[in-house]
Amino acid sequence: MKVTRCIMKILAVTMMVAAAVCAVVTFWDKILDLFYAIADKVEERRANCFVDSSEYEDFDDCEL
């Protein structure tokens, strides 16, 4: 009886892993699109965070 339970638990874990792998393979393009969208938003926020236009307003009329 204990052997049967152990085998069933191993089978259940194996099936769950297989289902997860199938889901990742099926939605791989959507997962990548989401990853790149998040990366673009983070990059955009970093670019906007470091540029403070009010700091350089005094030099707008200065020509080199």
N, C-alpha and C positions, 0 to 999 in steps of 0.2 A: 504494500500500500504506500509506504514512504517513497519507494522508488518511482512509482507512478506519479505521485505529486511532484517530485523533483523533476521528472521528465516533462511534465505538463508546464511547470514554471519555466524551465529552459525553453520550451517550445513557445510559450507566450512572450518571453523576452525577445526571442529571435524574430517572431512575427512583428513585434512593435518596432524593432530596429529596421526591419525590411520595409515596414510602412513609412517610417520616417525617411528612409533613403528614397523611396518612391516619390514621396511628397517633395523632397528637395530637388530631385531630378525633374519632376513635372513642372515645378514653379521656379526653375533656375533663372530664367530670363527676368521674371518679375522680382525675384530676390536681388538680382544684380541692379535692376533699375532703381529699386528702393535704396540700395547701398550707395549708388552714384548720386541720387537725389539728395540724400543726407550729406554726403561728402561735399557736394556743391553748396548746400546751404551753410555748412560749417565754414567752408572756405570764404563764402561771401560775407559771413559775419566777422570773420577774422580780418578781412580786408577793410570792412567798414569800421571795425573797432579801433584800428591803429591810425587811421586817417582822421585827424581832427581839424576841420577846415577853419575853425575859429582861431586856432593857434597861428595860422599863416595869413590871416586877413590883412595884417599890416604890410605885407610884402606883395600884395596883389598888383600895385602900380609900379613896382620896381622893375626896371629893365636892365639886363646884363649887358 
